[in-house]
Amino acid sequence: MLSQLVKRVHSHHSVKVIGIAGTRGKTITAHILFDLLKTFHDRVALFSSIGYDIFTESGNDFSIHDATSTDIKELLKRLVAEKVDYLILEVTSKNLKKGIYDDIKFDAGIITNIYDDNIEYYKASAEYINTKISFLKKFKDYSTLIFASDIENILLNHSFQLRQNIVYDTFSLQNDISNFMYLEDGIQFVIANNQVKTNTYCIYNLQNLLASIMLLKLLLNTNINYQLLNNIRIGSGRIDVLRYNGAKVVIDFSYKPDMLQLSLEHFISIRKPGSRIIAVGGSQGRKNIFDRSIGKVLAKLVDIVILVPNDPKDESVEDINMQIFKYAENEKGVIVEDFISDSLYQLMDKSNLIRRINTVLEHGNKPFILFNSNNLNARYNGIDLALKLAQPNDIVYVFGKGGQQYMEMENAKQKWSDYDTIFSMINAR
């Protein structure tokens, strides 16, 4: 537990707490802001869904999803003792509902967006949205807030009015960014008449960058050196690109249809002529059934699709994968192989499988290979197959887990890492 790391020391030092909320992009925005704020202040701490960086130590063995209100209190005591100036804290709807942040008054914050989500935890979308909005009740007087411009209408529709003594501004890509272009190693764009190149991928990360920049300008009352954006760290597994035998291997957390599409569009725009995109991933169990429409997105945008477990929880992986594939049938999706056990994959003649995949491609269809076992080996084997299929200039896109260190399967969290798996495979070949 994080609380076991904490010193119980009192001090007059005050830690400014910056909350990052929203349906999507919270983690990335928290890490971007952390990276930028450290250029202005030495003592900055971060606690997010993929780990912590608490000035003197960091790790991914404990995240905001694991925290209790006591953990947060103890964390703040420790940061006061170590004279940390800022804590950037990811604010999740589940933790808001559980009252984890009830003892915090935020000095500043960002709301990246608000979409209808997490239907498994809320009786209606209004309950979810009101939970997100409740974050705005936790700000100090004269605090600083940045949120996406379309959230103003959401607040109006839910009869919520910001206190007059909160300093806030809104952001939108349409109004604040121009001339953006996808690059091989990031994005180029114009902001405030400055042409900037950043090493982050995908347009939604540009939105997270924009929100972070605007908050810094308001919070610190300073101009920003936009060259700081050239080499931003956005957190493990939020579109990281590795190299393998002339191919790119992308590790991404995206699993929602719209986010998946935006991520893939970047790599489609920079792919080499004649290259292929091989996608490996799946949908979570006990989530919005519409998430399984990723089948349509994958069939439209990807050359070869490999479906594997992705936090199935107590659902059948086979049922989830078949529901995903149903969305692909009208987009020329064809099941080439359905592995119902690990041994079938191990015994399969891989050269024969590759020939059948190529035959489907030659007929203008989209080959789907399904790994339907309810175990970790199914994801392992799917990634293994993707790397075996990869040719120079191909893009292997592994999605759904990102930097997470576990798989929710059979009602338990099992240790799993796409990073560790992929690194071990690459090093062994």
C-alpha positions as CSV (number, residue, x, y, z in Angstrom):
1,M,0.0,0.0,0.0
2,L,1.1,3.5,-0.8
3,S,0.3,4.5,2.8
4,Q,3.0,2.3,4.0
5,L,5.5,4.5,2.2
6,V,4.4,7.7,3.9
7,K,6.0,9.5,6.7
8,R,3.6,10.9,9.3
9,V,5.2,14.4,9.6
10,H,3.5,17.8,10.0
11,S,4.6,21.0,8.4
12,H,3.4,24.4,7.5
13,H,4.3,23.8,3.8
14,S,1.3,23.7,1.5
15,V,1.0,21.4,-1.5
16,K,-1.0,22.7,-4.5
17,V,-3.2,19.9,-5.8
18,I,-4.1,19.9,-9.5
19,G,-6.9,17.5,-10.5
20,I,-7.2,16.0,-14.0
21,A,-10.7,14.7,-14.8
22,G,-12.7,13.7,-17.8
23,T,-14.0,10.6,-19.6
24,R,-10.9,10.1,-21.8
25,G,-7.3,11.5,-21.8
26,K,-7.0,12.0,-18.1
27,T,-3.9,9.9,-17.7
28,I,-2.1,11.3,-20.7
29,T,-2.9,14.9,-19.7
30,A,-1.7,14.2,-16.2
31,H,1.6,12.9,-17.5
32,I,2.0,15.8,-20.0
33,L,1.3,18.4,-17.3
34,F,3.7,16.6,-15.0
35,D,6.5,16.7,-17.6
36,L,5.9,20.4,-18.4
37,L,5.5,21.6,-14.8
38,K,8.8,20.1,-13.8
39,T,10.5,22.6,-16.1
40,F,9.2,25.4,-13.9
41,H,9.3,23.7,-10.4
42,D,11.7,21.0,-9.1
43,R,9.3,19.5,-6.6
44,V,6.3,18.1,-8.5
45,A,4.5,14.8,-7.8
46,L,2.2,12.7,-9.9
47,F,-0.4,10.0,-9.0
48,S,-2.3,8.5,-11.9
49,S,-3.9,5.3,-13.2
50,I,-0.6,3.9,-14.3
51,G,1.5,4.6,-11.2
52,Y,3.1,7.3,-9.2
53,D,6.1,9.6,-9.2
54,I,6.5,11.1,-5.8
55,F,9.7,13.1,-6.1
56,T,11.9,10.6,-4.4
57,E,10.5,7.4,-5.9
58,S,8.3,6.2,-8.7
59,G,6.6,2.9,-9.7
60,N,3.6,1.3,-11.4
61,D,2.8,-1.2,-8.6
62,F,0.2,1.1,-7.1
63,S,-2.2,3.4,-9.0
64,I,-5.1,5.8,-8.3
65,H,-7.5,2.9,-9.0
66,D,-6.1,1.2,-5.9
67,A,-6.2,4.2,-3.6
68,T,-8.5,4.9,-0.6
69,S,-9.2,8.3,0.9
70,T,-6.7,7.4,3.7
71,D,-4.0,6.7,1.0
72,I,-4.6,10.2,-0.4
73,K,-4.4,11.8,3.0
74,E,-1.2,10.0,3.8
75,L,0.2,10.9,0.4
76,L,-0.4,14.6,1.0
77,K,1.3,14.4,4.4
78,R,4.3,12.9,2.8
79,L,4.4,15.5,0.1
80,V,4.2,18.3,2.7
81,A,7.0,16.7,4.6
82,E,9.2,16.6,1.5
83,K,8.2,20.2,0.6
84,V,6.7,19.2,-2.8
85,D,5.1,22.2,-4.5
86,Y,2.5,20.5,-6.7
87,L,0.6,17.2,-6.8
88,I,-1.0,16.3,-10.1
89,L,-3.8,13.9,-9.3
90,E,-5.9,11.9,-11.7
91,V,-9.6,12.1,-10.8
92,T,-11.7,9.2,-11.8
93,S,-15.5,9.0,-11.7
94,K,-15.4,5.8,-9.7
95,N,-13.3,7.4,-7.0
96,L,-15.5,10.5,-7.0
97,K,-18.5,8.3,-6.4
98,K,-16.6,6.5,-3.6
99,G,-15.7,9.8,-1.9
100,I,-11.9,9.2,-2.3
101,Y,-11.3,12.9,-2.9
102,D,-13.8,14.3,-0.4
103,D,-11.0,15.8,1.8
104,I,-9.3,17.6,-1.0
105,K,-9.8,21.2,-2.2
106,F,-8.2,21.5,-5.6
107,D,-6.1,24.5,-6.5
108,A,-6.4,23.9,-10.2
109,G,-7.7,21.4,-12.7
110,I,-8.5,20.2,-16.2
111,I,-11.6,18.4,-17.5
112,T,-10.5,16.9,-20.8
113,N,-14.0,15.9,-22.0
114,I,-17.3,14.3,-20.8
115,Y,-18.8,11.5,-22.7
116,D,-21.5,8.9,-21.8
117,D,-19.4,6.0,-20.4
118,N,-19.1,3.4,-17.7
119,I,-22.6,2.1,-18.0
120,E,-21.8,-0.9,-15.8
121,Y,-21.3,1.4,-12.8
122,Y,-24.2,3.9,-13.3
123,K,-27.9,3.4,-13.7
124,A,-28.2,6.2,-16.2
125,S,-25.9,8.5,-18.2
126,A,-27.1,11.5,-16.2
127,E,-25.7,9.9,-13.0
128,Y,-22.3,9.4,-14.7
129,I,-22.2,13.0,-16.0
130,N,-23.3,14.4,-12.6
131,T,-20.6,12.4,-10.9
132,K,-18.0,14.0,-13.3
133,I,-19.5,17.5,-12.7
134,S,-19.2,17.0,-8.9
135,F,-15.5,17.4,-9.4
136,L,-16.2,21.1,-9.9
137,K,-17.6,21.5,-6.4
138,K,-14.2,20.6,-4.9
139,F,-12.2,23.7,-5.9
140,K,-10.9,26.4,-3.7
141,D,-11.9,30.0,-4.1
142,Y,-9.8,31.7,-6.9
143,S,-8.6,28.4,-8.2
144,T,-7.8,27.8,-11.9
145,L,-9.7,25.6,-14.2
146,I,-9.5,24.6,-17.9
147,F,-12.0,22.5,-19.7
148,A,-13.1,21.6,-23.3
149,S,-15.4,24.2,-24.8
150,D,-18.3,21.8,-25.4
151,I,-18.5,21.1,-21.6
152,E,-20.1,24.6,-21.1
153,N,-23.3,23.2,-22.8
154,I,-23.1,20.1,-20.6
155,L,-22.9,22.2,-17.5
156,L,-25.9,24.3,-18.7
157,N,-28.0,21.2,-19.5
158,H,-27.3,19.9,-16.0
159,S,-28.1,23.2,-14.4
160,F,-24.6,23.6,-13.0
161,Q,-23.0,27.1,-12.6
162,L,-19.4,27.6,-11.8
163,R,-18.6,29.9,-8.9
164,Q,-17.7,33.4,-10.0
165,N,-14.4,33.4,-8.1
166,I,-13.0,30.5,-10.1
167,V,-10.7,31.6,-12.9
168,Y,-11.4,29.4,-16.0
169,D,-10.9,29.2,-19.7
170,T,-11.9,26.7,-22.4
171,F,-10.0,25.0,-25.2
172,S,-10.8,23.5,-28.6
173,L,-8.6,22.2,-31.4
174,Q,-10.7,24.1,-33.9
175,N,-10.1,27.4,-32.3
176,D,-6.6,27.0,-30.8
177,I,-4.7,24.8,-33.2
178,S,-4.1,25.1,-37.0
179,N,-2.1,23.4,-39.8
180,F,-1.6,20.1,-38.0
181,M,0.1,17.3,-39.8
182,Y,0.9,13.7,-39.0
183,L,4.6,12.9,-39.1
184,E,6.5,9.7,-38.9
185,D,7.5,10.4,-35.3
186,G,4.8,12.8,-34.0
187,I,2.7,15.7,-35.0
188,Q,3.4,19.2,-36.4
189,F,1.0,22.1,-35.7
190,V,0.7,25.8,-35.2
191,I,-0.3,27.3,-31.9
192,A,-0.3,31.0,-31.0
193,N,1.6,31.7,-34.2
194,N,4.3,29.2,-33.3
195,Q,5.0,26.2,-35.5
196,V,5.6,23.3,-33.1
197,K,6.7,19.6,-33.6
198,T,5.9,17.2,-30.8
199,N,6.8,13.5,-30.4
200,T,3.3,12.5,-29.4
201,Y,1.0,10.6,-31.8
202,C,-2.7,11.1,-32.7
203,I,-4.9,14.1,-32.7
204,Y,-6.5,13.4,-29.3
205,N,-3.1,13.7,-27.7
206,L,-2.8,17.1,-29.3
207,Q,-6.0,18.1,-27.4
208,N,-4.4,16.8,-24.1
209,L,-1.2,18.9,-24.9
210,L,-3.4,22.0,-25.5
211,A,-5.2,21.6,-22.2
212,S,-2.0,21.3,-20.3
213,I,-0.4,24.3,-22.0
214,M,-3.4,26.5,-21.3
215,L,-3.5,25.5,-17.6
216,L,0.2,26.2,-17.2
217,K,-0.2,29.7,-18.7
218,L,-3.1,30.5,-16.4
219,L,-1.7,28.9,-13.3
220,L,1.8,30.3,-13.5
221,N,0.9,33.5,-15.4
222,T,3.8,32.9,-17.8
223,N,4.5,32.5,-21.4
224,I,5.3,28.9,-22.6
225,N,8.4,28.0,-24.6
226,Y,6.7,25.7,-27.1
227,Q,9.9,23.9,-27.9
228,L,9.3,22.1,-24.6
229,L,6.7,20.1,-26.5
230,N,9.3,18.5,-28.8
231,N,10.0,15.6,-26.4
232,I,7.0,15.1,-24.1
233,R,6.6,12.0,-22.0
234,I,2.9,11.0,-22.0
235,G,2.9,7.9,-19.9
236,S,3.6,4.2,-20.6
237,G,1.4,2.6,-23.2
238,R,-0.3,5.7,-24.6
239,I,1.0,5.1,-28.1
240,D,4.6,4.0,-27.8
241,V,6.5,2.8,-30.9
242,L,9.1,0.1,-30.8
243,R,11.1,-1.4,-33.7
244,Y,11.3,-5.0,-34.8
245,N,13.0,-6.3,-38.0
246,G,12.2,-3.1,-39.9
247,A,8.6,-3.1,-38.7
248,K,6.9,-0.7,-36.1
249,V,5.3,-2.2,-33.0
250,V,2.8,0.2,-31.5
251,I,1.6,-0.3,-27.9
252,D,-1.6,1.6,-27.2
253,F,-4.3,1.7,-24.5
254,S,-7.1,2.6,-26.8
255,Y,-10.0,0.2,-26.9
256,K,-13.0,2.4,-27.6
257,P,-14.1,2.5,-31.3
258,D,-13.6,6.3,-31.8
259,M,-10.3,6.4,-30.0
260,L,-9.1,3.4,-31.9
261,Q,-10.0,5.0,-35.2
262,L,-8.2,8.2,-34.4
263,S,-5.0,6.3,-33.4
264,L,-5.1,4.1,-36.5
265,E,-5.7,7.1,-38.8
266,H,-2.3,8.5,-37.7
267,F,-0.5,5.3,-38.6
268,I,-2.4,4.9,-41.9
269,S,-1.3,8.4,-42.9
270,I,2.4,7.6,-42.4
271,R,2.5,4.0,-43.6
272,K,4.9,3.1,-46.4
273,P,3.4,2.0,-49.8
274,G,2.7,-1.7,-49.8
275,S,3.0,-2.0,-46.0
276,R,0.4,-3.6,-43.8
277,I,-1.2,-2.9,-40.5
278,I,-1.6,-5.9,-38.2
279,A,-3.9,-5.2,-35.2
280,V,-3.9,-7.3,-32.0
281,G,-6.4,-6.6,-29.3
282,G,-10.0,-7.0,-28.1
283,S,-12.9,-5.6,-26.0
284,Q,-13.4,-5.6,-22.3
285,G,-16.0,-7.6,-20.5
286,R,-18.9,-6.0,-18.7
287,K,-18.5,-2.8,-20.7
288,N,-20.8,-1.0,-23.1
289,I,-21.7,-3.5,-25.8
290,F,-21.2,-0.8,-28.4
291,D,-17.5,-1.0,-27.7
292,R,-17.5,-4.2,-29.7
293,S,-18.2,-2.2,-32.8
294,I,-14.4,-1.9,-33.0
295,G,-14.9,-4.9,-35.4
296,K,-16.2,-2.4,-38.0
297,V,-13.3,0.0,-37.4
298,L,-10.7,-2.7,-37.6
299,A,-12.2,-4.3,-40.8
300,K,-12.2,-0.8,-42.4
301,L,-8.8,0.4,-41.4
302,V,-6.6,-2.7,-40.7
303,D,-5.2,-5.3,-43.1
304,I,-5.0,-8.3,-40.6
305,V,-6.9,-8.5,-37.4
306,I,-6.0,-10.8,-34.5
307,L,-8.6,-10.8,-31.6
308,V,-7.4,-11.8,-28.2
309,P,-8.5,-11.4,-24.5
310,N,-8.6,-7.8,-23.2
311,D,-9.9,-7.8,-19.6
312,P,-12.8,-10.2,-20.3
313,K,-13.6,-10.3,-16.6
314,D,-16.2,-13.0,-16.1
315,E,-17.3,-13.1,-19.8
316,S,-16.3,-15.7,-22.3
317,V,-13.5,-14.5,-24.6
318,E,-15.1,-16.4,-27.4
319,D,-18.4,-14.6,-27.0
320,I,-16.7,-11.2,-26.9
321,N,-14.6,-12.0,-30.0
322,M,-17.6,-13.3,-32.0
323,Q,-19.5,-10.1,-31.1
324,I,-16.6,-8.0,-32.4
325,F,-16.5,-10.1,-35.6
326,K,-20.2,-9.6,-36.2
327,Y,-19.5,-5.9,-36.8
328,A,-16.8,-6.8,-39.3
329,E,-18.9,-9.2,-41.5
330,N,-20.3,-6.4,-43.6
331,E,-16.8,-4.9,-44.1
332,K,-15.4,-8.0,-45.8
333,G,-14.2,-9.6,-42.6
334,V,-13.4,-13.3,-42.9
335,I,-12.4,-15.7,-40.1
336,V,-9.3,-17.6,-41.2
337,E,-8.7,-19.5,-37.9
338,D,-10.4,-19.8,-34.6
339,F,-8.1,-21.1,-31.8
340,I,-10.2,-22.5,-29.0
341,S,-7.1,-23.8,-27.2
342,D,-3.5,-22.9,-26.8
343,S,-2.3,-26.3,-28.0
344,L,-4.1,-25.8,-31.4
345,Y,-1.9,-22.7,-32.0
346,Q,1.3,-24.5,-30.9
347,L,0.6,-27.5,-33.2
348,M,-0.6,-25.4,-36.1
349,D,1.5,-25.3,-39.3
350,K,2.3,-21.5,-39.2
351,S,3.4,-21.4,-42.9
352,N,0.0,-22.9,-43.9
353,L,-1.8,-20.3,-41.7
354,I,0.2,-17.5,-43.3
355,R,-0.7,-18.8,-46.8
356,R,-4.4,-18.8,-45.9
357,I,-4.2,-15.3,-44.5
358,N,-2.5,-14.1,-47.7
359,T,-5.2,-15.8,-49.8
360,V,-7.9,-13.9,-48.0
361,L,-6.0,-10.6,-48.6
362,E,-5.5,-11.4,-52.3
363,H,-9.3,-11.7,-52.6
364,G,-9.8,-8.2,-51.2
365,N,-11.1,-9.4,-47.8
366,K,-9.9,-8.8,-44.3
367,P,-8.6,-11.8,-42.4
368,F,-9.6,-12.3,-38.8
369,I,-7.7,-14.7,-36.5
370,L,-9.5,-15.4,-33.2
371,F,-7.7,-16.6,-30.0
372,N,-10.7,-17.6,-27.8
373,S,-9.1,-19.2,-24.7
374,N,-9.9,-17.6,-21.4
375,N,-6.3,-17.4,-20.3
376,L,-3.2,-15.2,-20.7
377,N,-1.7,-17.5,-23.3
378,A,-4.3,-16.5,-25.8
379,R,-3.1,-12.9,-25.8
380,Y,0.5,-14.0,-25.8
381,N,-0.1,-16.3,-28.8
382,G,-1.9,-13.5,-30.7
383,I,1.0,-11.1,-30.3
384,D,3.4,-13.9,-31.2
385,L,1.5,-14.5,-34.4
386,A,1.5,-10.8,-35.3
387,L,5.3,-10.6,-35.0
388,K,5.7,-13.7,-37.1
389,L,3.5,-12.1,-39.8
390,A,5.3,-8.7,-39.7
391,Q,7.4,-7.8,-42.6
392,P,9.7,-4.7,-43.0
393,N,7.7,-1.5,-42.9
394,D,4.6,-3.2,-41.5
395,I,2.9,-1.8,-38.4
396,V,1.9,-4.2,-35.6
397,Y,-0.6,-2.3,-33.5
398,V,-1.2,-3.9,-30.1
399,F,-4.1,-2.2,-28.4
400,G,-6.3,-2.3,-25.3
401,K,-3.8,-2.8,-22.4
402,G,-1.1,-0.1,-22.9
403,G,1.1,0.1,-19.8
404,Q,-1.2,-1.8,-17.5
405,Q,0.4,-4.5,-15.4
406,Y,-2.6,-6.9,-15.1
407,M,-5.4,-8.7,-17.0
408,E,-8.9,-8.9,-15.4
409,M,-9.9,-12.4,-16.2
410,E,-12.0,-15.1,-14.4
411,N,-13.0,-12.4,-11.8
412,A,-9.4,-11.9,-10.8
413,K,-6.5,-9.6,-11.7
414,Q,-3.7,-11.6,-13.2
415,K,-0.2,-10.3,-13.7
416,W,0.2,-9.3,-17.4
417,S,2.2,-6.7,-19.3
418,D,2.1,-6.1,-23.1
419,Y,5.5,-4.3,-22.7
420,D,7.2,-7.2,-21.0
421,T,5.7,-9.7,-23.4
422,I,6.7,-7.8,-26.5
423,F,10.2,-7.0,-25.3
424,S,10.8,-10.6,-24.4
425,M,9.6,-11.7,-27.8
426,I,11.7,-9.2,-29.7
427,N,14.8,-10.0,-27.7
428,A,14.4,-13.7,-28.2
429,R,14.1,-13.5,-32.0
